[in-house]
């Protein structure tokens, strides 16, 4: 049997521009040279964190359903969303509220969704963006399908799917990458590697040295970036998105971050990870990192910070008031918006549900 040496070699580069202390480690990409261009990213990250804090408080007081915080991962969501164009389509998992807000999802809409009200998925802006995806990994084949539609229509648009490290262990993920690579689809797959798939650590999920290298088998580029550095995330996402838009095919970007919170408000991470580990990762906080850099560039001040915090608290507070006064959704909507035509067997159930709700209101 004749053996052939494989001459093809692969490598995965790690990119970061700001270290944990907010200092530059290499030449910045063009969009970040002027620190003032980073201010919208910083404001969006602070708003996302403010929203998170309030959402958790609402859940703890019984006014919101189970909620997945993005604490410590704001740079991933904002970096990716800021690299997209309005005509692109976002396919999020359940921790991308920052990306959704950046792309126009109203704070009230986000609260409605997490309150169990599907009116929160009827976005007034970005109507083609997908709603929150709770099943792990299923948004990736959805993204491949959206990208295939763009390709067949000759539209210069890109489908951008975001998921966690746990999703890369699902068949849905591999199938999506395989078809996207084979068909050279305009899709970008973002992995928010926050090191924990609920209670399963990254080390127990896969023997792969990086998650980015999972792109190799699918025939697409794979890059790894510092997920706590919004500049690095935006830079990598921008290059991948524009490559896809120009017909270069799909890419995979692994953003290495850390989940500072519980998996969701239904979880207690103290049962499976050491608090010392979490404390150590607070030093990598993406919000503090960017703030430190902006201050060092004389682009941000204490008064700027106080003003921003006040604005974010006010905006979130107003959204909470709207959410709490929104009223209960029509129970008939569950049936009316699930099918183009409600099947006869469900039509009877719909009538019973509506009648029951009406009697309950009257009582």
Long-range contacts (C-beta under 8 A, 24 or more apart in sequence): 10-213, 10-216, 12-209, 12-210, 12-212, 12-213, 12-222, 12-223, 12-224, 13-223, 13-224, 14-224, 14-225, 14-226, 14-256, 15-223, 15-224, 15-225, 15-226, 15-232, 15-235, 15-236, 16-225, 16-226, 16-229, 16-232, 17-226, 17-229, 17-231, 17-232, 17-235, 18-226, 18-229, 18-231, 18-232, 18-289, 18-290, 18-293, 19-289, 20-228, 20-283, 20-284, 20-289, 21-289, 21-292, 22-288, 22-289, 22-290, 22-291, 22-292, 22-293, 22-295, 22-296, 23-293, 23-296, 24-293, 28-231, 29-231, 29-235, 31-234, 31-235, 31-238, 32-231, 32-235, 35-293, 35-294, 35-297, 35-299, 36-299, 38-230, 38-231, 38-290, 38-293, 38-294, 38-299, 39-294, 39-299, 39-300, 40-82, 41-78, 41-79, 41-82, 41-230, 41-234, 41-290, 42-230, 42-287, 42-290, 42-291, 42-294, 42-300, 43-308, 44-74, 44-78, 44-82, 44-98, 44-101, 44-102, 45-74, 45-75, 45-78, 45-98, 45-230, 45-286, 45-287, 45-290, 46-287, 46-308, 46-309, 46-312, 47-98, 47-101, 47-312, 47-315, 47-316, 48-74, 48-77, 48-78, 48-97, 48-98, 48-101, 49-74, 49-287, 50-309, 50-312, 50-313, 50-315, 50-316, 51-97, 51-101, 51-107, 51-110, 51-312, 51-316, 51-319, 52-97, 52-261, 54-316, 54-317, 54-320, 55-110, 55-111, 55-114, 56-261, 56-265, 58-111, 58-320, 59-114, 59-265, 60-265, 63-115, 63-324, 64-111, 64-114, 64-115, 65-114, 65-115, 65-116, 66-114, 66-264, 66-265, 66-266, 67-114, 67-264, 67-265, 68-94, 68-95, 68-263, 68-264, 68-265, 69-95, 69-261, 69-262, 69-264, 69-265, 70-95, 70-96, 70-97, 70-98, 70-261, 71-259, 71-260, 71-261, 72-194, 72-228, 72-257, 72-258, 72-259, 72-260, 72-261, 72-281, 72-282, 72-284, 72-285, 72-286, 73-192, 73-194, 73-227, 73-257, 73-258, 73-259, 73-260, 73-286, 74-98, 74-230, 74-286, 74-287, 75-227, 75-228, 75-229, 75-230, 75-233, 75-255, 75-257, 75-286, 75-287, 75-290, 76-162, 76-190, 76-192, 76-227, 76-233, 76-255, 76-257, 77-102, 77-162, 77-192, 78-102, 78-230, 78-233, 78-234, 79-230, 79-231, 79-232, 79-233, 79-234, 79-237, 79-255, 80-160, 80-162, 80-190, 80-233, 80-234, 80-237, 82-234, 83-234, 83-237, 83-238, 83-241, 84-158, 84-160, 84-237, 84-241, 85-157, 85-158, 85-241, 86-126, 87-155, 87-156, 87-157, 88-157, 88-158, 88-159, 88-160, 88-241, 89-128, 89-129, 89-130, 89-143, 89-146, 89-157, 89-158, 89-159, 89-160, 90-126, 90-129, 90-130, 90-160, 90-162, 91-129, 91-130, 91-133, 91-139, 91-140, 91-142, 91-143, 91-146, 91-159, 91-160, 91-161, 91-162, 92-129, 92-130, 92-132, 92-133, 92-139, 92-161, 92-162, 93-132, 93-133, 93-134, 93-136, 93-139, 93-162, 93-163, 93-164, 93-167, 93-192, 94-132, 94-133, 94-134, 95-164, 95-192, 95-194, 96-132, 96-162, 99-162, 100-129, 100-132, 103-129, 105-129, 106-319, 107-315, 107-316, 107-318, 107-319, 108-319, 108-322, 108-323, 108-326, 110-319, 111-319, 111-320, 111-323, 112-323, 112-326, 115-323, 117-326, 117-329, 118-329, 118-333, 118-334, 118-337, 119-326, 119-329, 119-333, 136-163, 136-164, 136-166, 136-167, 136-170, 136-197, 137-163, 137-167, 137-168, 137-170, 137-171, 137-172, 137-173, 138-172, 139-163, 140-167, 140-172, 140-173, 140-175, 140-176, 140-177, 140-189, 141-172, 141-175, 141-176, 141-179, 143-176, 143-180, 143-187, 143-189, 144-176, 144-179, 144-180, 144-185, 144-187, 146-187, 147-180, 147-185, 147-186, 147-187, 147-244, 147-250, 148-179, 148-183, 148-185, 150-185, 150-186, 151-183, 151-185, 151-186, 156-245, 157-186, 157-245, 158-186, 158-187, 158-188, 158-241, 158-244, 158-245, 159-185, 159-186, 159-187, 159-188, 160-187, 160-188, 160-190, 160-237, 160-241, 161-187, 161-188, 161-189, 161-190, 162-190, 162-191, 162-192, 163-189, 163-190, 163-191, 163-192, 164-191, 164-192, 164-193, 164-194, 164-197, 165-191, 165-192, 165-193, 165-194, 165-195, 165-196, 165-197, 165-202, 165-205, 165-211, 166-196, 166-197, 166-198, 166-200, 166-205, 167-191, 168-205, 168-206, 168-211, 168-214, 169-197, 169-205, 169-206, 173-214, 174-214, 174-218, 177-214, 177-215, 177-217, 177-218, 177-220, 177-250, 177-252, 178-217, 178-218, 180-218, 180-220, 180-249, 180-250, 181-218, 181-219, 181-220, 181-249, 181-250, 182-218, 182-219, 184-247, 184-248, 184-249, 184-250, 185-244, 185-249, 185-250, 186-244, 186-245, 186-247, 186-249, 186-250, 187-244, 187-250, 188-237, 188-240, 188-241, 188-244, 188-250, 188-251, 188-252, 188-253, 189-215, 189-250, 189-251, 189-252, 189-253, 190-237, 190-253, 190-255, 191-252, 191-253, 191-254, 191-255, 192-227, 192-255, 192-257, 193-227, 193-254, 193-255, 193-256, 193-257, 194-227, 194-257, 194-258, 194-259, 195-257, 195-258, 195-259, 196-259, 196-263, 196-269, 196-273, 198-263, 198-267, 199-263, 199-267, 199-269, 199-271, 199-272, 199-273, 201-273, 210-254, 211-254, 212-252, 212-253, 212-254, 214-252, 215-251, 215-252, 218-250, 218-252, 220-249, 220-250, 220-251, 220-252, 221-251, 221-252, 222-251, 222-252, 222-253, 222-254, 223-251, 223-252, 223-253, 223-254, 224-253, 224-254, 224-256, 225-253, 225-254, 225-255, 225-256, 226-255, 226-256, 227-255, 227-256, 227-257, 227-286, 228-256, 228-257, 228-258, 228-284, 228-285, 228-286, 228-289, 229-286, 229-289, 230-286, 230-290, 231-290, 257-286, 258-284, 260-285, 330-354, 331-356, 331-357
